[in-house]
Amino acid sequence: MGDIAALDIMNHPTEADRSLWADKFDYKEFQIMTRTTFRTVFKGVVPDQETLRNSPALQGHDSVQDLLSEMDRLGYDKVVITATKMWSPYHHRDFILNYPVSLVAKMVEEGKGRIIGAASYDPFRISDSLAEIETAVREHDFRYVWFHPLSFGLEPNDRRFYPLYAKCQELGIPVGLQVGHSAEVLPSNGGRPMLVDDVAIEFPDLKINLSHTGWPWVDEWCSMLWRHPNVYGDISAYFPSSLDQNLVRFMDSSRGRHKVLFGTNGLGLERCKSDFLALDIKDSTKQMVLHDNVAEFLGL
């Protein structure tokens, strides 16, 4: 599909093992999501495994080998899979996603260089979480940390995230985080991209990815990428055909072309890449966003 070998900066273990979805829709956050932000995908019905397999998003693959075969067919070079952690601040007061590093490490090993591992972070258990990140990087060659501040009810400039930023800078790896509103019903005001302003200034040598476009604060997202040499942003979690037009113009301009990263977030390797290639933007932009910027961000 096209001549550009895509690099996907944003995915989860369910992309390589769809059985991991088995109990996730038992949680109220995901049940509500099927009636709201994912209504067009699931028609308001909580999906079972067969529905997920045939859905236009979140269907994943049966195994790492199936994922690799699909990547070959569609022209993907590498996919990042993160050991995602998400907390439920209201309904459960516990994790609703908490994939172990060992699970992702096995996927990385089976991927033979095609799957890049990313750790995550728990601001309520700082020492344990930092030790886990160090193990992931030093023993399993993980290249990235991605975390979800909204699900912990915290803003990204909260003091409890500063040990993470310092650890990533020490290890020489980039960090990414959810910005914008959350697809799940979680407190979203902490997703304003400008809240990362302090972090970008105080950690100038740390590469930071503002994940998921920052919508509905897209102009703030563009501003952060434009102003800070160390700040990037990915377009995952939205089909490219539905991206805000201000974002598309920014991405296709000299201000943003070198700072926007491609990702799918489980919405489908085929649909996301074909949608992106169909955008009315420059060929040089497509090359940079689909491949070059992610390679530079991760130091590949």
DOLO-674433 format. One record per residue (C-alpha): residue number from 1; x, y, z. Coordinates in nm, 3 decimals, m for minus. Example, Ala and Ser with C-alpha at 12.3 -4.5 7.8 and 13.67 -1.06 7.14 Angstrom:
<drenros>
+------+---------+---------+---------+
! resi !    east !   north !      up !
+------+---------+---------+---------+
!    1 !   1.230 !  m0.450 !   0.780 !
!    2 !   1.367 !  m0.106 !   0.714 !
+------+---------+---------+---------+
</drenros>
This chain:
<drenros>
+------+---------+---------+---------+
! resi !    east !   north !      up !
+------+---------+---------+---------+
!    1 !   0.000 !   0.000 !   0.000 !
!    2 !   0.204 !   0.293 !  m0.126 !
!    3 !   0.583 !   0.302 !  m0.144 !
!    4 !   0.642 !   0.440 !   0.207 !
!    5 !   0.729 !   0.186 !   0.477 !
!    6 !   0.516 !   0.314 !   0.765 !
!    7 !   0.627 !   0.335 !   1.128 !
!    8 !   0.337 !   0.314 !   1.377 !
!    9 !   0.427 !   0.503 !   1.697 !
!   10 !   0.114 !   0.407 !   1.891 !
!   11 !  m0.032 !   0.065 !   1.950 !
!   12 !  m0.124 !  m0.176 !   2.230 !
!   13 !  m0.078 !  m0.549 !   2.297 !
!   14 !  m0.425 !  m0.623 !   2.159 !
!   15 !  m0.287 !  m0.548 !   1.810 !
!   16 !  m0.071 !  m0.862 !   1.834 !
!   17 !  m0.312 !  m1.071 !   2.046 !
!   18 !  m0.679 !  m0.987 !   2.008 !
!   19 !  m0.774 !  m1.234 !   2.286 !
!   20 !  m0.648 !  m0.971 !   2.531 !
!   21 !  m0.970 !  m0.778 !   2.466 !
!   22 !  m1.163 !  m1.062 !   2.637 !
!   23 !  m1.257 !  m0.890 !   2.964 !
!   24 !  m1.186 !  m0.524 !   2.886 !
!   25 !  m1.546 !  m0.437 !   2.805 !
!   26 !  m1.646 !  m0.549 !   3.155 !
!   27 !  m1.525 !  m0.206 !   3.267 !
!   28 !  m1.774 !   0.078 !   3.268 !
!   29 !  m1.535 !   0.322 !   3.096 !
!   30 !  m1.518 !   0.100 !   2.787 !
!   31 !  m1.890 !   0.019 !   2.798 !
!   32 !  m1.979 !   0.389 !   2.790 !
!   33 !  m1.725 !   0.442 !   2.510 !
!   34 !  m1.925 !   0.205 !   2.285 !
!   35 !  m2.225 !   0.440 !   2.317 !
!   36 !  m2.033 !   0.765 !   2.269 !
!   37 !  m1.696 !   0.812 !   2.097 !
!   38 !  m1.708 !   0.464 !   1.935 !
!   39 !  m2.079 !   0.468 !   1.856 !
!   40 !  m2.023 !   0.457 !   1.479 !
!   41 !  m1.798 !   0.152 !   1.523 !
!   42 !  m2.007 !  m0.056 !   1.765 !
!   43 !  m2.356 !   0.098 !   1.715 !
!   44 !  m2.390 !   0.144 !   2.089 !
!   45 !  m2.359 !  m0.229 !   2.165 !
!   46 !  m2.088 !  m0.370 !   2.391 !
!   47 !  m1.894 !  m0.597 !   2.152 !
!   48 !  m1.820 !  m0.964 !   2.205 !
!   49 !  m1.508 !  m1.128 !   2.059 !
!   50 !  m1.670 !  m1.207 !   1.725 !
!   51 !  m1.802 !  m0.852 !   1.688 !
!   52 !  m1.453 !  m0.717 !   1.756 !
!   53 !  m1.299 !  m0.949 !   1.499 !
!   54 !  m1.526 !  m0.804 !   1.228 !
!   55 !  m1.532 !  m0.445 !   1.348 !
!   56 !  m1.374 !  m0.156 !   1.153 !
!   57 !  m1.154 !  m0.073 !   1.454 !
!   58 !  m0.991 !  m0.241 !   1.756 !
!   59 !  m1.000 !  m0.583 !   1.591 !
!   60 !  m0.630 !  m0.662 !   1.629 !
!   61 !  m0.463 !  m0.986 !   1.517 !
!   62 !  m0.449 !  m1.343 !   1.646 !
!   63 !  m0.073 !  m1.352 !   1.694 !
!   64 !   0.253 !  m1.167 !   1.638 !
!   65 !   0.305 !  m1.368 !   1.320 !
!   66 !  m0.035 !  m1.262 !   1.187 !
!   67 !   0.051 !  m0.902 !   1.266 !
!   68 !   0.385 !  m0.929 !   1.085 !
!   69 !   0.218 !  m1.080 !   0.779 !
!   70 !  m0.031 !  m0.793 !   0.771 !
!   71 !   0.251 !  m0.542 !   0.811 !
!   72 !   0.426 !  m0.699 !   0.510 !
!   73 !   0.107 !  m0.682 !   0.304 !
!   74 !   0.035 !  m0.320 !   0.390 !
!   75 !   0.387 !  m0.181 !   0.388 !
!   76 !   0.466 !  m0.128 !   0.756 !
!   77 !   0.826 !  m0.140 !   0.871 !
!   78 !   0.778 !  m0.132 !   1.249 !
!   79 !   0.500 !  m0.100 !   1.507 !
!   80 !   0.536 !   0.028 !   1.864 !
!   81 !   0.348 !  m0.174 !   2.124 !
!   82 !   0.320 !  m0.030 !   2.473 !
!   83 !   0.264 !  m0.207 !   2.804 !
!   84 !  m0.031 !   0.027 !   2.862 !
!   85 !  m0.145 !   0.127 !   3.209 !
!   86 !  m0.481 !   0.300 !   3.262 !
!   87 !  m0.647 !   0.367 !   3.596 !
!   88 !  m1.017 !   0.409 !   3.676 !
!   89 !  m1.047 !   0.719 !   3.896 !
!   90 !  m1.424 !   0.694 !   3.945 !
!   91 !  m1.587 !   0.358 !   3.878 !
!   92 !  m1.332 !   0.098 !   3.994 !
!   93 !  m1.044 !   0.278 !   4.165 !
!   94 !  m0.811 !   0.025 !   4.009 !
!   95 !  m0.641 !  m0.051 !   3.678 !
!   96 !  m0.861 !  m0.106 !   3.374 !
!   97 !  m0.551 !  m0.173 !   3.162 !
!   98 !  m0.223 !  m0.297 !   3.308 !
!   99 !  m0.024 !  m0.501 !   3.056 !
!  100 !   0.299 !  m0.645 !   3.198 !
!  101 !   0.636 !  m0.561 !   3.048 !
!  102 !   0.703 !  m0.935 !   3.017 !
!  103 !   0.408 !  m0.973 !   2.777 !
!  104 !   0.530 !  m0.696 !   2.548 !
!  105 !   0.891 !  m0.818 !   2.577 !
!  106 !   0.778 !  m1.156 !   2.439 !
!  107 !   0.606 !  m0.978 !   2.148 !
!  108 !   0.924 !  m0.778 !   2.082 !
!  109 !   1.127 !  m1.099 !   2.077 !
!  110 !   0.885 !  m1.273 !   1.840 !
!  111 !   0.876 !  m0.962 !   1.621 !
!  112 !   1.246 !  m0.995 !   1.535 !
!  113 !   1.306 !  m0.622 !   1.509 !
!  114 !   0.966 !  m0.529 !   1.366 !
!  115 !   0.798 !  m0.461 !   1.704 !
!  116 !   0.934 !  m0.188 !   1.932 !
!  117 !   0.853 !  m0.215 !   2.300 !
!  118 !   0.729 !   0.076 !   2.511 !
!  119 !   0.685 !   0.078 !   2.888 !
!  120 !   0.422 !   0.276 !   3.079 !
!  121 !   0.406 !   0.452 !   3.416 !
!  122 !   0.207 !   0.443 !   3.741 !
!  123 !   0.235 !   0.773 !   3.934 !
!  124 !   0.089 !   0.610 !   4.245 !
!  125 !   0.377 !   0.360 !   4.271 !
!  126 !   0.670 !   0.569 !   4.157 !
!  127 !   0.969 !   0.361 !   4.273 !
!  128 !   0.828 !   0.031 !   4.147 !
!  129 !   0.728 !   0.189 !   3.817 !
!  130 !   1.070 !   0.345 !   3.757 !
!  131 !   1.238 !   0.012 !   3.831 !
!  132 !   1.008 !  m0.157 !   3.580 !
!  133 !   1.093 !   0.101 !   3.315 !
!  134 !   1.466 !   0.055 !   3.375 !
!  135 !   1.431 !  m0.323 !   3.341 !
!  136 !   1.229 !  m0.284 !   3.020 !
!  137 !   1.493 !  m0.060 !   2.863 !
!  138 !   1.812 !  m0.225 !   2.985 !
!  139 !   1.707 !  m0.590 !   2.965 !
!  140 !   1.443 !  m0.595 !   2.690 !
!  141 !   1.560 !  m0.311 !   2.464 !
!  142 !   1.240 !  m0.105 !   2.499 !
!  143 !   1.286 !   0.232 !   2.327 !
!  144 !   1.002 !   0.448 !   2.465 !
!  145 !   0.760 !   0.516 !   2.753 !
!  146 !   0.397 !   0.608 !   2.690 !
!  147 !   0.161 !   0.698 !   2.975 !
!  148 !  m0.198 !   0.811 !   3.031 !
!  149 !  m0.217 !   1.094 !   3.288 !
!  150 !  m0.592 !   1.149 !   3.240 !
!  151 !  m0.684 !   0.807 !   3.374 !
!  152 !  m0.496 !   0.883 !   3.698 !
!  153 !  m0.681 !   1.214 !   3.730 !
!  154 !  m0.353 !   1.408 !   3.709 !
!  155 !  m0.211 !   1.678 !   3.485 !
!  156 !   0.115 !   1.605 !   3.299 !
!  157 !   0.299 !   1.880 !   3.490 !
!  158 !   0.206 !   1.720 !   3.824 !
!  159 !   0.512 !   1.658 !   4.047 !
!  160 !   0.440 !   1.282 !   4.043 !
!  161 !   0.536 !   1.266 !   3.675 !
!  162 !   0.868 !   1.445 !   3.713 !
!  163 !   1.054 !   1.130 !   3.828 !
!  164 !   0.941 !   0.968 !   3.501 !
!  165 !   1.072 !   1.255 !   3.289 !
!  166 !   1.404 !   1.247 !   3.471 !
!  167 !   1.434 !   0.868 !   3.430 !
!  168 !   1.359 !   0.884 !   3.056 !
!  169 !   1.616 !   1.159 !   3.012 !
!  170 !   1.869 !   0.952 !   3.208 !
!  171 !   1.801 !   0.645 !   2.992 !
!  172 !   1.811 !   0.846 !   2.670 !
!  173 !   1.462 !   0.748 !   2.556 !
!  174 !   1.161 !   0.962 !   2.456 !
!  175 !   0.832 !   0.983 !   2.642 !
!  176 !   0.476 !   1.009 !   2.510 !
!  177 !   0.144 !   1.087 !   2.675 !
!  178 !  m0.226 !   1.118 !   2.605 !
!  179 !  m0.341 !   1.475 !   2.537 !
!  180 !  m0.680 !   1.600 !   2.427 !
!  181 !  m0.999 !   1.445 !   2.557 !
!  182 !  m1.017 !   1.075 !   2.635 !
!  183 !  m1.229 !   0.835 !   2.431 !
!  184 !  m1.323 !   0.673 !   2.761 !
!  185 !  m1.527 !   0.875 !   3.012 !
!  186 !  m1.237 !   1.008 !   3.215 !
!  187 !  m1.158 !   1.361 !   3.340 !
!  188 !  m1.020 !   1.536 !   3.035 !
!  189 !  m0.925 !   1.890 !   3.137 !
!  190 !  m0.575 !   1.766 !   3.218 !
!  191 !  m0.540 !   1.680 !   2.851 !
!  192 !  m0.479 !   2.039 !   2.744 !
!  193 !  m0.153 !   2.030 !   2.546 !
!  194 !  m0.028 !   2.359 !   2.695 !
!  195 !   0.003 !   2.183 !   3.032 !
!  196 !   0.318 !   2.020 !   2.891 !
!  197 !   0.475 !   2.364 !   2.840 !
!  198 !   0.656 !   2.353 !   3.177 !
!  199 !   0.783 !   2.001 !   3.114 !
!  200 !   0.921 !   2.087 !   2.770 !
!  201 !   1.106 !   2.388 !   2.912 !
!  202 !   1.242 !   2.211 !   3.221 !
!  203 !   1.351 !   1.897 !   3.029 !
!  204 !   1.489 !   2.045 !   2.705 !
!  205 !   1.685 !   1.730 !   2.616 !
!  206 !   1.382 !   1.500 !   2.653 !
!  207 !   1.183 !   1.421 !   2.338 !
!  208 !   0.810 !   1.437 !   2.417 !
!  209 !   0.523 !   1.306 !   2.205 !
!  210 !   0.179 !   1.463 !   2.257 !
!  211 !  m0.034 !   1.170 !   2.154 !
!  212 !  m0.383 !   1.171 !   1.995 !
!  213 !  m0.385 !   1.519 !   1.828 !
!  214 !  m0.485 !   1.721 !   2.138 !
!  215 !  m0.845 !   1.752 !   2.013 !
!  216 !  m1.047 !   1.961 !   2.095 !
!  217 !  m0.743 !   2.180 !   2.179 !
!  218 !  m0.580 !   2.126 !   1.839 !
!  219 !  m0.440 !   2.480 !   1.813 !
!  220 !  m0.263 !   2.433 !   2.148 !
!  221 !  m0.118 !   2.105 !   2.016 !
!  222 !   0.013 !   2.277 !   1.703 !
!  223 !   0.157 !   2.559 !   1.913 !
!  224 !   0.350 !   2.319 !   2.136 !
!  225 !   0.503 !   2.134 !   1.840 !
!  226 !   0.594 !   2.460 !   1.668 !
!  227 !   0.745 !   2.632 !   1.975 !
!  228 !   0.947 !   2.354 !   2.136 !
!  229 !   1.234 !   2.176 !   1.955 !
!  230 !   1.181 !   1.867 !   2.173 !
!  231 !   0.801 !   1.834 !   2.134 !
!  232 !   0.635 !   1.613 !   1.872 !
!  233 !   0.276 !   1.496 !   1.831 !
!  234 !   0.106 !   1.189 !   1.689 !
!  235 !  m0.221 !   1.165 !   1.498 !
!  236 !  m0.325 !   0.826 !   1.636 !
!  237 !  m0.672 !   0.750 !   1.777 !
!  238 !  m0.842 !   0.926 !   1.483 !
!  239 !  m0.893 !   0.807 !   1.128 !
!  240 !  m0.680 !   1.045 !   0.918 !
!  241 !  m0.983 !   1.133 !   0.704 !
!  242 !  m1.147 !   1.285 !   1.014 !
!  243 !  m0.852 !   1.495 !   1.131 !
!  244 !  m0.918 !   1.859 !   1.215 !
!  245 !  m0.840 !   2.070 !   0.908 !
!  246 !  m0.627 !   2.314 !   1.111 !
!  247 !  m0.410 !   2.017 !   1.208 !
!  248 !  m0.386 !   1.897 !   0.847 !
!  249 !  m0.277 !   2.242 !   0.729 !
!  250 !  m0.020 !   2.264 !   1.009 !
!  251 !   0.110 !   1.914 !   0.931 !
!  252 !   0.152 !   2.005 !   0.563 !
!  253 !   0.335 !   2.330 !   0.637 !
!  254 !   0.701 !   2.402 !   0.706 !
!  255 !   0.602 !   2.468 !   1.069 !
!  256 !   0.477 !   2.118 !   1.137 !
!  257 !   0.587 !   1.877 !   0.865 !
!  258 !   0.892 !   1.756 !   1.060 !
!  259 !   0.714 !   1.721 !   1.399 !
!  260 !   0.401 !   1.510 !   1.333 !
!  261 !   0.412 !   1.132 !   1.388 !
!  262 !   0.193 !   0.859 !   1.236 !
!  263 !   0.015 !   0.607 !   1.459 !
!  264 !  m0.296 !   0.392 !   1.459 !
!  265 !  m0.386 !   0.322 !   1.824 !
!  266 !  m0.564 !   0.003 !   1.719 !
!  267 !  m0.793 !   0.168 !   1.462 !
!  268 !  m0.662 !  m0.061 !   1.188 !
!  269 !  m0.334 !  m0.069 !   1.000 !
!  270 !  m0.502 !  m0.075 !   0.660 !
!  271 !  m0.765 !   0.195 !   0.715 !
!  272 !  m0.527 !   0.435 !   0.889 !
!  273 !  m0.256 !   0.414 !   0.625 !
!  274 !  m0.492 !   0.430 !   0.327 !
!  275 !  m0.678 !   0.724 !   0.483 !
!  276 !  m0.351 !   0.905 !   0.541 !
!  277 !  m0.221 !   0.846 !   0.188 !
!  278 !  m0.550 !   0.982 !   0.051 !
!  279 !  m0.508 !   1.319 !   0.226 !
!  280 !  m0.456 !   1.618 !  m0.002 !
!  281 !  m0.107 !   1.695 !   0.128 !
!  282 !   0.245 !   1.704 !  m0.017 !
!  283 !   0.428 !   1.380 !  m0.093 !
!  284 !   0.717 !   1.502 !   0.120 !
!  285 !   0.477 !   1.540 !   0.414 !
!  286 !   0.352 !   1.184 !   0.368 !
!  287 !   0.709 !   1.053 !   0.371 !
!  288 !   0.805 !   1.245 !   0.682 !
!  289 !   0.492 !   1.173 !   0.886 !
!  290 !   0.456 !   0.806 !   0.789 !
!  291 !   0.822 !   0.720 !   0.840 !
!  292 !   1.100 !   0.978 !   0.882 !
!  293 !   0.971 !   1.165 !   1.187 !
!  294 !   0.899 !   0.850 !   1.386 !
!  295 !   1.245 !   0.715 !   1.299 !
!  296 !   1.406 !   1.039 !   1.418 !
!  297 !   1.190 !   1.056 !   1.735 !
!  298 !   1.278 !   0.699 !   1.840 !
!  299 !   1.640 !   0.724 !   1.728 !
!  300 !   1.609 !   0.431 !   1.488 !
+------+---------+---------+---------+
</drenros>
